[in-house]
Amino acid sequence: MKGKQATYLEIASLCRELALLLHAGVRAGDGLALLAEEEPEAQRRKQLEEMARQVDDGASLGEALAGQGLFPAYVTGLVTVGERSGRTEEALNALSVYYEQRDQLDRQVRSALLYPSVLLVLMLVVIVVLLAKVLPVFDQVYASLGGELTGVAGGLLTLGRALDAAMPVLCAVLGVVVIFLAVFSLSGGFRERLLTFWQRRFGDRGVSRRLNDARFAQAMAMGLQSGLPMEEALELAAGLLSQTPAAAERCRSCKAQLQQGEELSGAMRESGVLPPAACRLLALGVRGGTADTVMEEIARRLAREGNDALSRKVAQVEPVLVLVTSLLVGAILLSVMLPLMNIMAAIG
């Protein structure tokens, strides 16, 4: 029985619990059966029971995970490699940590995109109401005093009347935008497809590039800790970054340089998969025989730097939106109030 793909948090939870059960000496099939008994959702429970049955019938854990269509290829691939190298528990623990971080990043990205969008929509609504509903009141005041709005204020009044005439269309557009934001916030599948499209087009610049580097380092750390040969770890990392063609191409370039005899840190530096400082640190780790530990530390540093950069971008958006909107509202009011003050002074 196949269903919708598991969320990052579900993957992390399943991998962590399976790793704990394996550490306690429970077989994979029995562990899946125990997890099925604790699963409250009927469909997920049936899927776990089916995976447990497949493992009991002789299938590997990786094959059982792949058969349900719930998990990304990276999960099933790394578990399969972990079973092959006798390090299934390490592979599951690495996947648990990785997908917990991916879930945290997903929530940060959702907040980074959703909050400024909602703020922008609200500010645009305020400006439209000001132009379409408030300016006509000032125009009536001017008319009662024997004057009329001219210049910038007159142009804004004309714009406001056009917006007022188009109000049904604007309300429909606003409704579509609100629905879009609600779906983006609540639907993980829609958000994933939208972000995938963004990553394919623009996902290798600025903050996105930093986050891609962090994901690559995390993937490499998982692969090395699970006993993968370097080439296979690079291949899996390229698959994980397949949504961003430029990042996947860097992985393939790094693999090609390794096959030509280049050392690991040099291949990564030349291909650009990691920043130069990280490559220098990795070179020290390779010489000391602790490449997997050093790669894990690099992954943590890059992830922290990427998250900090994302937080700074979000922190910059709000004051910019508030400043721009305040200036627009102030300009509109001043363009109306200054001539009105002149008229009142002349009457006085």
C-alpha positions, 0 to 999 in steps of 0.5 A, spaced: 500 500 500 503 506 497 501 513 500 503 520 500 511 521 502 513 521 509 514 528 512 521 530 514 519 529 521 516 522 520 522 520 517 527 522 523 522 519 528 522 512 524 529 512 523 531 514 530 526 509 533 528 503 529 536 505 531 534 505 538 530 498 537 536 495 533 541 498 538 537 494 544 538 487 539 531 487 536 531 485 529 528 490 524 522 486 522 520 486 529 522 493 530 517 495 525 512 491 528 512 494 534 512 501 531 506 499 527 503 497 534 504 504 536 502 508 530 495 511 531 494 513 524 491 507 520 494 507 513 501 508 516 500 502 521 498 498 515 504 500 511 509 499 517 505 492 518 507 491 510 514 493 511 515 488 517 512 482 513 517 484 507 523 484 512 520 477 515 519 474 509 527 475 507 527 482 504 532 487 507 530 493 511 532 498 505 528 494 500 522 494 505 522 502 506 523 502 498 517 498 497 512 503 500 514 509 496 514 513 503 521 515 503 526 519 498 531 515 495 536 517 499 533 514 505 533 507 502 539 508 499 543 510 505 539 504 509 541 499 504 549 501 504 548 501 511 546 494 511 551 492 506 557 495 511 554 492 517 552 499 520 545 500 519 544 503 526 549 508 524 546 510 518 539 510 521 542 515 526 545 519 521 538 520 517 535 521 524 539 527 525 539 530 518 531 530 517 530 533 524 535 539 521 531 538 514 524 539 518 527 545 522 530 548 516 523 547 512 519 551 518 524 556 517 524 557 510 516 557 511 516 563 516 521 566 512 517 566 506 510 566 509 511 572 514 513 577 509 508 575 504 502 576 509 505 583 511 506 585 504 499 583 503 496 587 509 500 593 507 498 593 500 491 593 502 492 599 507 494 603 501 489 601 496 483 603 502 487 609 503 487 611 495 480 608 494 476 610 500 480 616 504 482 620 498 475 621 495 473 624 502 478 629 502 476 631 495 469 632 497 472 637 503 476 641 497 470 641 493 466 644 499 472 649 500 472 651 492 478 648 490 480 641 487 486 636 488 491 637 483 498 635 482 500 629 485 494 629 490 490 629 483 494 623 480 493 619 486 485 621 486 485 618 479 489 612 481 484 611 487 478 612 483 481 607 478 482 602 484 475 603 487 472 601 480 476 595 480 475 593 487 471 586 485 477 584 481 482 586 487 478 582 492 478 576 487 486 577 487 486 578 494 482 572 495 487 568 491 493 570 494 490 569 501 488 562 499 495 561 496 498 563 502 494 558 506 496 552 502 503 554 502 503 554 509 499 548 511 500 543 505 507 540 505 507 537 498 505 544 495 510 547 499 515 542 496 513 542 489 514 550 489 521 550 493 523 545 488 521 549 482 525 555 485 531 551 487 531 549 479 531 556 477 534 560 482 536 555 488 544 556 487 545 563 489 546 567 496 543 564 502 540 558 497 548 556 495 550 556 503 544 551 504 546 547 499 553 547 501 550 545 508 546 539 505 552 537 501 556 536 507 551 533 511 550 528 506 557 526 506 558 526 513 552 521 513 555 517 508 562 517 511 559 515 518 555 509 515 561 506 511 560 508 504 566 509 499 567 516 497 565 515 490 558 512 493 557 518 498 558 523 493 553 519 488 548 519 494 549 527 495 548 528 488 542 525 488 540 529 494 541 535 491 538 533 484 533 539 485 539 544 484 542 542 477 548 546 479 549 543 485 549 536 483 553 538 477 559 540 482 558 533 486 559 530 479 565 534 478 568 532 484 567 525 483 570 525 477 576 529 480 577 523 485 577 518 480 583 521 476 587 521 483 586 528 486 585 528 493 579 529 497 580 536 499 583 538 493 577 535 489 572 539 493 576 545 493 576 545 485 569 543 484 566 548 489 562 543 493 565 546 499 568 553 501 575 553 501 576 554 509 572 547 510 576 544 505 582 546 509 579 543 515 577 537 511 584 536 509 587 536 516 581 531 518 584 526 512 591 526 514 589 525 522 584 519 519 578 523 522 575 525 515 568 523 518 568 527 524 571 533 521 565 532 515 560 532 521 563 538 524 563 542 517 556 540 516 554 543 523 558 549 521 555 550 514 548 549 517 549 554 522 552 559 518 546 558 512 541 558 518 544 565 520 544 568 513 537 566 512 535 569 519 538 575 517 535 576 510 528 575 514 530 580 519 531 585 514 525 584 510 520 586 515 523 593 517 524 595 509 517 593 508 515 597 514 519 603 512 517 603 504 509 603 506 510 608 511 513 613 506 508 611 501 502 613 506 506 619 509 507 621 502 499 620 500 497 624 506 502 630 505 500 631 498 493 632 500 494 635 507 499 641 505 494 644 500 489 643 505 493 647 510 494 653 505 487 653 503 485 654 511 490 659 512 488 663 506 481 663 509 483 664 516 
